[in-house]
Every structure is written in C-alpha cells, then in structure tokens.
C-alpha cells in the first residue's frame, strides 16, 4: 500500500492496479472502497492534495486556496455568472460540504424508469441498501440539540409556526460540536468526509493513492480503457511535476465530478452524442433575517435545519447556511460607509437559503487549460421557483421573529419589513439580479439504456467501451430535489458491486 | 478596497486589517483567473467615474463623498458585467477584512488560527 504525493519533474511515475478510480469524493471513495472490499487492488488518482483535519484552513480565503477547485473560480457561462462550488482535495466535496445525508426519494427512481428506461426495482433496492451501509459506517446522526446554534433553532421555530414540514438535518458526523466550520473542512474531525474513512481504508487494503495528480486523459487500447495519464501538480505553487501513468488491469472508474468527468472523457477522445449534455443543478441563494437579539450564526452547525415540504411543488429545498463574516461582508450590498453600517449588524443576521429543483439543463465542455466550461441558465419557470423560495425563506424569518429581511436582489430595496413581503413576489426573473451559487451538480455523463441519449448504462458502464465506468454525480440523469451525496454513494456502491459480481 | 471598507460605525477599516500583507499573499498564491479579475475590477473602479458620477477623472481624484457615490453606483450598475467586476473586488476585499482578528473580536468570534497550507507528503 502506498500514498504518492506531488513529485517534481523527473522520471515518469508508473503504477498498476486492478482498477484505477479517478477522484476521491463521494463517488470515487465509495467506488474504491467497494472494490477494495471485494478483493480488488485499487489506485485512487486525485487531482488535489491530501489534507488531514490538522491541515485544514480556518479562514474562507484559506478554504478557497487549499480546498476549492481553482479558488472557486469556475462559473456558469450563461445569462448570469454563478459560481460552481466544488473541492479539489482528497475527499473531494465531502470535505467542504455540510455532510447532509438524505436518502434517495422513491419518486426519483420512478422518474428514471419512466424517462430513461432504468429498471427501478433492482436499482432502488440496491441503492437504498448501500445507503443503509453508509449511514452505519459514517455514523449519520441528527445534529445534536446542543450543537444546533441559534440560527438553526430560529428556523425550527419559524417552520413550526408556519406549520410546514421541517426538521433537524441528519448528517455524516460523529458528535458534531457545532464549530460552524463545515465549509472550511471540519478541523475537529467530526465530519465524516471520505478522506477520513473510505480513502484510508482503500489504502490499508493494499491500494494506492496518488494525490495532487490531475488526470489529463484516459488511455485506451482500441475501445478498452487501460489506464490514466497526467502530471503531478505542486499543491502550493501549481507547478507541473513528473508525468504519471497508472495502468488498470480491469477497469478505469471516472468519478471526478459532474463537471470534470465529462470534460475528462471529452479530452480522452470520446465522441458520444450525450457526453457533456444534461448538466443540471440545484441553484441556491439566500435571504438574511435581521433579529433583535444576536444570532451569532457561526456558532452552531453550519447547516442544521431543512425543509422538503416544497420539494414536489413548486420544487424547492429550504435550509439554513451559516457563512463567516468575510463572506457576509461581500454578500451585503453596497460599499463604503453604507456597507460599514450594514456589516455592523453581523451578529444579528441569520442566513437561510432555498435550493431550486431546477429542470433547466446545460452543457459541460472541456475548456482552456483542461478546465470544464459550463453553460447553464435557469429558464423562466425555474426563476419563478427561485423567487417563490426566497419569499418562503423571508416569510419563515418573519415567523421566527425577524424584524427585517435582506434579500440581496438587484433592483429591490436593501431590506424589507414584514409588511413588504409582497415586494419579493414581484422580484425580477432575470438571473443577473441574483447572487446565487450552484452547489448540487448532476449530469454530463448520464446513465440510461439508449446510447443516443445516455453515456453510461444503468450499471455505470460507458456505452461502446470496455473497462470504462463512471461513478459520480455526472451519471444522475435528473435533479433529485435533495442533497445528492447519499445518492452518489449509493449509486457508486451499486455499480461497483455489479462490476465485481 | 480602501473605499469599500473605509472603517466606521465602530469597525476598523481594511487598511488596519493588514491589507498589504493580504495582497502580497493573494498575488503570490491565487489562481490566475482570480488575479486577473481583481486587477480588472480595480482598473474599472478607477476609470469609470464618468459612467457613475459624470466626472471624467480617475476615482482616486474624487472627494470621499463622490468616491462613495461612485462605488455604490458601480456596485448596483444596470450593466451586469460592470457590477460583477466590482463585486469580485468587494468579495476579495471582504476576505481580507472579515477574517482579521480585530473584526472577528467585535463579532464575538475567536481569531482564526493560521491557515497552515500543509498536506500529506507521504
């Protein structure tokens, strides 16, 4: 077993394993450990460095530098430039997300069968079985009451008063202590990101891990994938190091994310009609509530409350999201003395967000410098959902006792009182008026039975190729309306179990 | 950046928050796209008072009140790309200002430990 970190320019590094897994996030780590437990030797090849909790940054700047993909500079190219949130580190986005565990809803499998001819019964049962396993192994728990913090408690109160379904989140954490540092990586080691469990387990079962090793292309012999090729990159100075080649005796599993997986397959020469298409997301944005008493949203779980009451209609998920002062400062509108007066209220602010179950879809292409280029714009129907979501969030703030809300929408007043909620109902439908992000990403290598409209079959195997699989969010052919980590892990487990059966 | 976070309302300005040290680190470490975006935002801010306050001078020649008006009009400008370029400048400035121990103390938050920047080498 061995871990190979950055290697400076020199002789080519070579390794061999039964399976090469590209990426170490939810999909990659789950795929790797499932294969390793089945007795296969696995090499995980991860673009980012391997950081332990002691290596995690504390500040948001440090998180962008050390954990995020290209400092978080990947943005959608469309009507609006919205950041695409992804990590580049061993553990992938599980290091920087809030570790929210939601089982794949039953209706998702129904839709996949109806629209993509993916057999429901066997897939659903298998995915749920893997999700059960992950829940046990990664210690999924409700956020402990003592770790919720005021912002989450207020959201529970608001949801209760409005009498819609809402709940304390279940997350992959071991006794969360509410340090409010999920986005910067949990230095307390409570969050069960995959760099702490499935990646080390794969290594301990005789595998290899290459870190700081972005894959440039998959190597083929005819239509059989036989390995991956790339160059190490210095995690600090980003200098190119030694070339590496990892040979796969049995198969290559791509799990580099919904943006990087399609881009990697494109630059590897795949010319598939559906490759890079059907990229989807849950775009999200938030509303600040301003309360009389300090909320101190950075004390307590970063995200501890959610509602899926509006998941089916109109298609929304509501959540709390604590962001640190350095991000609030950028998010509140205005500058100069106007801004200083606004940020003074920081302790009294609570940020709650809505994520849209968007039906709009876009494309991913391999762009300049091997970076994915994402074209994506929300259509009018999805923008209406976003507007409805912000209205619901604002209403919940007022139900919880907020005296004002700050919607942060271009063209609207800076803040609104309880008697001005109607203003949000008429907020603009132009995406450029909103500061939003894309956090849950799907598609680009979607699965299905029809080779003309899908890249992989329902077992993650790329149509027309041998020994080439995809096992991450890029195979998911529709939005989920819930946080995707559980589904990604369930699918990756299912695919790999089938592969070694 | 100084115009965006000038200090006031009992809060320190960005100059008091080790802006020079932050910018040194930023220009050494940040991704090229981000550095270019920041420079573009700064150039735009300096050269665009004609678009916002109708004065054909660079922003550094404006009075404090004019500069504030210029900044706020740019940040809410109807042309999206102008607004976004300035938003990027503000976001990066916010990363410096909001993480400084003096600011965090006023928000009853402990100072951040240093970002180690370390990783496993074996």
Interface residues (C-beta under 8 A of the other chain):
Chain A: X3 X5 X6 X49 X50 X51 X52 X54 X55 X56 X57 X58 X59 X60 X61 X62 X64 X65 X66 X70 X71 X73 X80 X81 X211 X212 X235 X236 X238 X294 X296 X298 X324 X325 X326 X327 X328 X329 X330 X331 X333 X334 X335 X336 X337 X338 X339 X340 X341 X343 X344 X346 X347 X410 X432 X435
Chain B: X3 X4 X5 X6 X7 X8 X9 X10 X11 X22 X26 X29 X30 X31 X33 X34 X37 X67 X68 X71 X72 X75 X76 X80 X83 X84 X87 X90 X91 X93 X94 X95 X96 X97 X98 X99 X103 X104 X107 X108 X109 X112 X113 X114 X115 X116 X117 X118 X119 X120 X121 X122
